[in-house]
Amino acid sequence: MSAPLAAPPAAWADAEPGPVALVRTALSRIATMCLVELQKLRHDRTELLTRAVQPALWLIVFGQVFTNIHAIPTGSTPYLDFLAPGILAQSALFIAIFYGIQIIWERDAGVLAKLMVTPTPRVALVAAKAFAAGVRAVAQAVVVLLLALALGVSLTANPLKLLGVVVALMLGSAFFCCLSITIAGLVLSRDRLMGIGQAITMPLFFASNALYPVALMPTWLQWVNHVNPLSYEVEALRGLLIGEPARLGLCFGVLVLAAAAMITVASALLPRLTR
């Protein structure tokens, strides 16, 4: 008569992490990636200044010229005040949209393959990249806001509203970072990704309400504006920073759903980069 099978060791029961452990691991990875991004900024502070050149040109040249000629009606709000939140969103967009290049570099260096065999869920890896892009965008936003203040833009000092600005920038950056990772998972090439990124950034910017009110747009562009996440990010920033009427609940709802959807899509395409 064969001996009964011994009960498996208790440690075997812990071999598969539970949902709580997965969430804890995911949050830990996201926090680690954000800290890494902050360390990169600390070691190369000049990057913030060089990336601030383009927003500075938009505010100093475009903003002040159009303020003086009153070409774009913005009601009682000075055009430079109206423009500043849009340029803030633009600077975050330009930072996040090329994050896919970093993913391709990590694939070529063998880093991505090593990350993929760790217990970290793919969603956590992508979310970590997304919110690391948000950290960089928030750091850039500080420079842009200081410049806007120097130009005389009236910005809020309410800490809760400033916290809302940080959240809006993080969500918007997460969406566009994951859009970049999704494109990287499709084209698998840095050169192609750079070309596509350059091809879509300005249309996304001009098809939003960053430069002009929605009422001035032709009908077809208004429809594009309604499905452009950048428009909701700009509206939220404008409402929080300068007190313009804004549908904050709708804006943050769209940004949360858009970021979650794009993180999911990018996570599904991530293994394609390691093949």
N, C-alpha and C positions, 0 to 999 in steps of 0.2 A: 504494500500500500504506500503510495507516494506521500511524502510529507506535504502538509499544507503550505501554500506560498506565504512567505513572510510579508507582513504589512510593510508598505513602502515607508522609508524614513520620513519623518515629519518635515524635513527640509524640502522634500520633493513637492510638497503642497505649496511651498512658497516660490517654486521655480518660475511659475507664470505670474507676473505682477498683476495685481488687481487694478481696478479703475482708479482708486485713490492714489496708488503708487505711480500710475501712468500720468495722472494730472500733476502730481508733485514733480515728477521727472521733467514733464513738459515745461512747467513754470520755471524750474531750475535752469533748463537749457536756454529759455528765452531771456531770463535775467543775466545769464552768463554772456550771451551774445551781445546784449545791450552794454554790459560792462566792457567787453572787448572793444566795442565801437567807441565808447568814451575814452578808452586808453589810446586808441588810434588818434583821436582828435587831440588828446593831450600831448602826444609825441609830435604831431604835425599841425600846430595851430595856424600855420600860414594857409592851410587849405580853406579854412573858414573865410579868410580875407580874399583869396583868389576867387572863390565861388560867389562872393558878395559883389563882384564887379558887375555882373550882368543885372542883378536886381537894382544895384545903385544906378546904372544907366537908365533903366526903366523909370525909376522914381525921379531922378534928377532931370533927365532930358525930356522923356515922354510926358511924365506927370506934370512937371512945371510948365512946359510949353502948352499942353492942352488945358491946364488950369487958366493960363493967361488969355487964351483965345476963346474960351468958353464954347468949344466945338461940340462937346458931349454934355447934354443936359443931365445933371444929377440932383436937381432940386436944390434944397438948402445946404446940401453937403458939398464942400469943396472937392473938386475932382481928385486932387492929390490924396485926400482922406479916403475917397471912394476907391482909388487905385491901390493903396497900400496893402489891404488884405488880399487882393488878387495877386499882387507880386509876391506876397508871402507864400501863397499856395503854389505859385509858379516855381519858386525856388525849391520847395519841397518836392514838386513833381520832377524837376530836372535831376534832383539827387536820386530819387527812388527808381526812376524809369530805367536806369542803367545798372541796377543791382544784379541783373541776370548775368552780366559779364563776370562778376565775382564768382557766381556759381560755376560758370564754365571754366574759369581759372582754377577753382578748387577741384573740378573734375580732372583737368589736365594734370594737376599736381598730385592726384591720388587721394586728396583729402576727403572728397565727397564719398568715395567708395568706403573709406574707413568709417565715416559718420553713418553711412547707411546700414552697417552691420552692428551698430550699437543698439541697445534696447530703446533708444529714443524714438518715439513715433515720428513718421515722416511729417505729419502735420506740425509737430513741435519744431522740427528743423526749419520748415518753411516759415512758421510763425516767428521763430527767433530771428530769421533774416529780415522779415517784414518789420518787426518792431525795432530792430537795430537800425533799419533805414529811418524809422520814425525818430529815434534818438538823434541821429545826425541831422534830420530836418529841423528838429526843435533847436538844436545848437545853432544851426544856420539862421533860424527865425529870430534868435536873440540879436544877431548882427543886423538883420534887416529892420527889426523894430527900433533899434537904437538909431539907425540911419533915418527912419521915418520920423522919429521924435526930433532929431536934429533939423529936419526940414519943416517942422512945425505941424506935423499931423497930430490931431487930437485923439489920443488913444486912452482906453480905460485903464484905471489902476486897481480895479476890483480884482482881488486874488481869485475868487471863484470863476470869474469870467476868463481870467488868464489861464486858469486850470482847464477850462473848456477849450481854449485855444490850443493848448498842448494836446488834449484828447483828439480834437479835430485834425490836427497835423499828423498825429500818430496813425489815426485810422486812414486818412488819405494816403499817407506814405505807404502804409501796409498794402493798400489796394494796388497802387502803381508798382510797388516792388514785386508783388506776386504776379502782376501782369507781365513784368519783365522776365520773371522766372518761368512763367508759362511760355512766353515766346522763346526763351532759351531752350526749353524742353522740346519745342517744335523744330527749331532751326539748327540747334546743336553747334552753332558756330558764332564766335565773337564778332567777326566781320559782319555777318548777316544781322546779328542782333543790334549792332551799332547802327546799321543802316535803317532797320525798321524803327528803332528807338528814335532816331532823328526824324524819321518820316511822320511819326505819330504825335510827337510832343507839341509841336506848334499847332497842328489842327485841334488837338485837345484843348490847348490854351485859348485859341481864337474862337472855338466853339463853346466857350464857357462865358459866364458873366463877369470875368475878371477885369476886362477893359471897359465894358459898356453895359448899360442896363439891358435886361432881356427885352424890354418894350421896343428898343431900337432895332432889334434883329429882324431879318425877314422871317416869314412863317416857317420855312423849311429849317432855318438855323435854330429857331426856337424849339422845334421838335428834337433836334440833336442836343440842344442844351438840356432838355428835360431828362435825357438818359445819360448825361455826362456826369460822372461822380465828382469831377473837379468843380462843377457848378455848385453842388451842394456843400462842398468844402468851403468854397469862397463865400457863399451865403452865410454859413455858420460863422466864419471868421469875421465877416463884415458886421454881423449882428452883435458879436461878442466884443469886438475891438472898438467900433465907432458908434454902436447903438443904432444901426440901421434896422428897419423892420426885417425880421427873419423868422422863418419857420424852423426853429431850432429842433423841435421834436422830429419833424420829417427829415431834416438834414442829417442829424445824428443816426436816425433809424436807417436811412439809405446808406450812410457810410459804414455802419456796422454790418449790414447785410452784404454790401458789396465787398468789404474786406473779408468776411467769412467765406463768401462764395469763391473769391479768387484764391484764398489760402487753400481751399479744398481742391480747386482745379490744379493749382501749382503742385500740391502734394501728390496728386494722381500722376502728374507728368514727371516728377522728380526721378523715379527709377529709370526713366528713358535716358537720362543723362549719363548713367553709369554703365550702360550696355556697351 
